[in-house]
Amino acid sequence: MEALAKLNNCPVSPRKMRLVADQIRGKKVEDALNILKFNQRPVYAERMEKLLLSAMSNWRNANDGNGSEEECVVKEVFVNQGRSLKRIKPAPQGRAHRIRKRSNHITVVVSDNIEAVVEENETEA
């Protein structure tokens, strides 16, 4: 059984959030939460931790209490680019420079089928 959670328009650059997402991909949920709790990027990890807890809650609701939570694995985590806010900053000699304030969309998929996740990771390598 799978469950997913999404976070749209998170006001962090996708490149920075992918660094956090790469650390938990393919890990057990319990291990992933520990990684996020003691991460070097606490601001980004906090958002990812909330999203992972939301995915686990969705998994519990879908299973109606069947299955064990210790078996759950982070099957997929991907970060896509969201909208960019364009701002203008004054520059020398009457010019203007554009500032792009980037955002991202995060998707987390949690599964209780460990074998499928291990096979997917082996085929990617």
ABEGO torsion letter per residue (X at the ends): XBBBBBBBGBBBBAAAAAAAAAAABGBBAAAAAAAAAABABAAAAAAAAAAAAAAAAAAAAAAGGBEBAAABBBABBBBBBBBBBBBBBBBBGGBBBBBBBBBBBBBBBBBABAAAAAAAAAAAX
